[in-house]
Amino acid sequence: MSQLDPSIDHLLRRAAFGASPADVETFRNMSAGSVISYLVDYEGRPDDADARIGRPDHAQVATKDLFSPDTDIDDARQRWLFRMIHTRRPLQEKMALFWHNHFATAYSKLAGDSGAVQATKMLAQKPGVLRGPQGQIELFRQYALGNYRNLLLQVARDPAMIVWLDGKTNTRTKPQENFGREVMELFTVGVGNYTESDVYAAARVFTGWNLRRSTEYRSDDPNAYQEFVFNAEEHDTQEKTFSFPIYSNGSRTIPARSESEGMQDGVDLITALALHPETGRRLARKFWNFFISEIHTPDPGFVENIATVYRQNSTEIAPVIQAVLTSPWFTNTAMRYARYSWPVEFVVRSVKEVGWQGFSLDRARAPLANMGMLLYEPPNVGGWVLGANWFSTGTLLARTNFAATLTASQRAGLTDAVLDQSRTPQALLTAMLEKLTPAPFDQGPQQAMLSYLVAGGSWTGSEAQLNTRVPGLARLLVGSSEYQLV
């Protein structure tokens, strides 16, 4: 077994979800620049992961009835895990995960408002499968590396977001402030760069940005849906003034408009926020935490460099991520293993590296909840609390328990993968470290693992010994503190 170049391993942990054995063969002879191009320029490769669900050589899904990820949230969670593991476009899925946290929207509130079927559709429906608009995660895939200003416009019209932030009740006589606040506080410029009067003005901007139901709507009907509608008669037509410029001439006031033209108010505000210098800086800091390090504070030089790329490219995200991945901060060896793995990243990476033969992704659902990250269920509008906050006694136990479940299920494949490198305990340990790529261990833990391999007698490399020790060693590695870093 041959390890990929450490710089490639680093890229695949951060801009993808680690490397399966097939991925190792794909990237083995590529330069770092070629791998970055492969990850960023994914449009030329088929988006066919969903079509491979059910193949015996892929991870498996389980369902109570007919597998229906467009209308059943547990099936939707399995489908997304499957895509992360088997996609030919890993950076697209990685960015969808990033946007899922950035525009955090929770299934539970949507289900309470619209029922389980409609809530799942609003979050997960693929385009054209059923009547109605595509789900929010499909929107994030579509704009994964697209134009951020355009993504903001789509999010403002997204049914899941409108329900989540109470936009259905945003009317001329009673402006609803939730989206107006969050579009500034969380999605663009951040705290300290807007005022409370801006929040009220933004609420007025989005009056009339509501939802309408399909004909004969029933919450349990898979073909029923809710879609965006601009209710012109509910729009506040008066001018709205902000504390920051809205237009390139420096004007801070959106002019009074007729009802029929009122939707342009929201377009103007979102354009101004997307182009605001602080939006580029805020995104740069989030990209630092996501791609480079949560342990090290964002470097001011990085923030300004990435914010400049964002502005110079008119809010296009692809060149921004290209700049992040080629920056000296990303390639600095001190930044390897300087970020805490999100629970979903931990699960997907471990499945890709350990194996998935016969493994049902439904077995990850409860462990992920216990780790603190159930897909489609961020705790609040601010998303998950990241970094070291992922870890407590209970959540780390959930990770080690998942490691035990996964490695036990892949006993045969793990043993077969290292048969040729099991002549000595040291050779076996080296092979497993190359296969699973944890952060470097100190000498003490390495010696403890060697002691585990020879516990109870001398090393013979027999079939019985390998069948016991290899999955046990994999469990120790995947459950280790070192494996929780990416």
GIHU-V259811 format. One record per residue. RES is the residue in three letters. D_CENTER is the distance of its C-alpha to the mean C-alpha in Angstrom with 1 decimal. Layout:
res->{RES,RES}
d_center->{D_CENTER,D_CENTER}
This chain:
res->{MET,SER,GLN,LEU,ASP,PRO,SER,ILE,ASP,HIS,LEU,LEU,ARG,ARG,ALA,ALA,PHE,GLY,ALA,SER,PRO,ALA,ASP,VAL,GLU,THR,PHE,ARG,ASN,MET,SER,ALA,GLY,SER,VAL,ILE,SER,TYR,LEU,VAL,ASP,TYR,GLU,GLY,ARG,PRO,ASP,ASP,ALA,ASP,ALA,ARG,ILE,GLY,ARG,PRO,ASP,HIS,ALA,GLN,VAL,ALA,THR,LYS,ASP,LEU,PHE,SER,PRO,ASP,THR,ASP,ILE,ASP,ASP,ALA,ARG,GLN,ARG,TRP,LEU,PHE,ARG,MET,ILE,HIS,THR,ARG,ARG,PRO,LEU,GLN,GLU,LYS,MET,ALA,LEU,PHE,TRP,HIS,ASN,HIS,PHE,ALA,THR,ALA,TYR,SER,LYS,LEU,ALA,GLY,ASP,SER,GLY,ALA,VAL,GLN,ALA,THR,LYS,MET,LEU,ALA,GLN,LYS,PRO,GLY,VAL,LEU,ARG,GLY,PRO,GLN,GLY,GLN,ILE,GLU,LEU,PHE,ARG,GLN,TYR,ALA,LEU,GLY,ASN,TYR,ARG,ASN,LEU,LEU,LEU,GLN,VAL,ALA,ARG,ASP,PRO,ALA,MET,ILE,VAL,TRP,LEU,ASP,GLY,LYS,THR,ASN,THR,ARG,THR,LYS,PRO,GLN,GLU,ASN,PHE,GLY,ARG,GLU,VAL,MET,GLU,LEU,PHE,THR,VAL,GLY,VAL,GLY,ASN,TYR,THR,GLU,SER,ASP,VAL,TYR,ALA,ALA,ALA,ARG,VAL,PHE,THR,GLY,TRP,ASN,LEU,ARG,ARG,SER,THR,GLU,TYR,ARG,SER,ASP,ASP,PRO,ASN,ALA,TYR,GLN,GLU,PHE,VAL,PHE,ASN,ALA,GLU,GLU,HIS,ASP,THR,GLN,GLU,LYS,THR,PHE,SER,PHE,PRO,ILE,TYR,SER,ASN,GLY,SER,ARG,THR,ILE,PRO,ALA,ARG,SER,GLU,SER,GLU,GLY,MET,GLN,ASP,GLY,VAL,ASP,LEU,ILE,THR,ALA,LEU,ALA,LEU,HIS,PRO,GLU,THR,GLY,ARG,ARG,LEU,ALA,ARG,LYS,PHE,TRP,ASN,PHE,PHE,ILE,SER,GLU,ILE,HIS,THR,PRO,ASP,PRO,GLY,PHE,VAL,GLU,ASN,ILE,ALA,THR,VAL,TYR,ARG,GLN,ASN,SER,THR,GLU,ILE,ALA,PRO,VAL,ILE,GLN,ALA,VAL,LEU,THR,SER,PRO,TRP,PHE,THR,ASN,THR,ALA,MET,ARG,TYR,ALA,ARG,TYR,SER,TRP,PRO,VAL,GLU,PHE,VAL,VAL,ARG,SER,VAL,LYS,GLU,VAL,GLY,TRP,GLN,GLY,PHE,SER,LEU,ASP,ARG,ALA,ARG,ALA,PRO,LEU,ALA,ASN,MET,GLY,MET,LEU,LEU,TYR,GLU,PRO,PRO,ASN,VAL,GLY,GLY,TRP,VAL,LEU,GLY,ALA,ASN,TRP,PHE,SER,THR,GLY,THR,LEU,LEU,ALA,ARG,THR,ASN,PHE,ALA,ALA,THR,LEU,THR,ALA,SER,GLN,ARG,ALA,GLY,LEU,THR,ASP,ALA,VAL,LEU,ASP,GLN,SER,ARG,THR,PRO,GLN,ALA,LEU,LEU,THR,ALA,MET,LEU,GLU,LYS,LEU,THR,PRO,ALA,PRO,PHE,ASP,GLN,GLY,PRO,GLN,GLN,ALA,MET,LEU,SER,TYR,LEU,VAL,ALA,GLY,GLY,SER,TRP,THR,GLY,SER,GLU,ALA,GLN,LEU,ASN,THR,ARG,VAL,PRO,GLY,LEU,ALA,ARG,LEU,LEU,VAL,GLY,SER,SER,GLU,TYR,GLN,LEU,VAL}
d_center->{30.3,29.3,26.4,24.5,25.2,23.4,22.0,20.4,19.1,17.6,16.0,14.5,13.1,11.4,10.7,10.2,10.3,14.0,17.0,18.9,22.6,22.4,19.9,22.4,25.1,23.2,22.6,25.7,27.9,25.5,25.6,22.7,23.2,23.2,20.0,18.3,20.0,18.9,15.2,15.6,18.3,16.7,18.5,21.5,20.1,20.0,17.1,18.9,16.7,17.5,21.1,21.1,20.3,23.5,24.6,26.2,24.9,21.3,19.5,21.0,20.1,22.4,23.3,26.1,27.5,26.5,22.8,21.6,17.8,18.6,20.7,19.9,16.7,17.2,17.5,14.4,12.4,14.3,13.8,10.0,10.6,13.5,11.7,9.4,12.8,15.1,13.7,15.9,13.2,10.6,9.6,9.2,6.6,4.9,5.6,4.9,1.2,3.8,6.3,5.7,6.7,9.0,10.7,10.5,12.6,14.0,15.7,18.7,20.0,19.7,21.5,24.1,24.8,24.7,24.7,22.4,22.7,22.2,19.2,17.5,18.6,17.4,13.8,13.8,17.0,17.2,19.6,23.2,22.9,24.5,26.0,24.1,21.1,17.8,15.1,12.6,9.6,12.2,12.8,9.4,10.1,13.6,13.0,10.1,12.8,15.4,17.6,16.1,19.4,19.2,15.6,17.1,20.0,18.2,16.2,19.6,20.9,18.2,19.9,17.1,17.0,20.8,21.2,18.8,20.6,24.0,24.6,26.9,29.5,29.4,33.0,35.8,37.7,34.8,31.8,28.6,27.0,23.5,21.6,24.1,23.2,19.5,19.4,21.3,20.2,16.4,15.5,18.2,21.1,20.6,23.3,26.7,26.5,27.5,30.2,30.8,33.0,30.1,28.1,31.1,31.6,28.0,28.5,31.7,29.9,27.7,30.5,30.8,27.1,27.2,26.7,29.2,29.5,30.6,34.2,35.2,31.8,31.2,28.0,28.4,29.1,26.3,27.9,28.1,25.5,25.1,24.6,24.9,28.4,30.1,33.0,35.3,37.9,35.4,34.5,36.1,38.0,39.1,38.0,35.2,35.4,32.6,32.9,31.2,32.1,30.9,32.9,33.7,37.3,36.1,36.8,34.9,36.1,34.8,38.1,39.4,38.8,40.1,38.1,37.6,36.1,34.1,30.6,31.0,30.7,27.0,26.5,28.5,26.8,23.2,24.6,26.2,23.2,21.0,23.9,24.7,24.7,22.9,19.8,19.6,20.2,17.6,14.8,16.4,16.3,12.6,12.1,14.7,13.0,9.7,11.7,15.2,16.0,15.8,19.3,21.0,21.3,20.1,23.1,24.8,25.6,22.0,21.2,24.2,23.7,20.2,21.2,24.2,22.4,20.3,23.6,25.6,23.3,23.4,19.7,18.5,15.2,16.0,18.9,17.1,14.5,17.6,19.4,16.9,17.0,20.7,21.6,24.0,21.7,19.0,21.8,23.7,24.2,24.1,20.4,19.7,18.5,18.2,14.7,13.9,11.5,9.1,10.7,8.3,8.4,12.1,12.8,11.5,13.2,16.2,16.7,16.6,19.0,21.2,21.5,20.9,24.4,25.1,22.1,20.9,17.2,18.6,19.8,16.4,16.1,18.5,17.6,14.0,15.7,18.1,15.6,14.4,11.0,11.7,9.1,10.4,12.3,11.4,14.9,15.8,15.2,14.3,11.2,11.2,13.7,12.3,14.4,17.5,17.1,15.1,18.4,21.6,24.2,22.8,19.1,20.3,22.8,20.1,18.5,22.0,22.9,20.0,21.1,24.6,23.8,21.9,24.5,27.4,26.2,26.1,29.4,31.2,28.6,28.1,31.8,32.4,29.9,32.0,35.5,36.8,35.6,37.0,40.6,40.0,37.7,36.7,35.9,33.8,31.8,31.3,30.1,27.6,26.3,25.8,24.1,21.6,21.2,21.0,22.0,25.8,27.9,31.0,34.3,34.8,31.8,32.5,36.1,35.0,33.1,36.1,38.3,36.1,36.7,40.4,40.8,43.9,45.6,45.5,43.0,44.1,41.1,42.3,40.3,40.5,39.4,36.5,35.3,35.3,34.2,31.5,29.0,30.1,29.3,25.8,25.3,26.5,24.3,20.9,21.9,23.1,22.0,21.7,19.0,16.7,16.5,14.6}
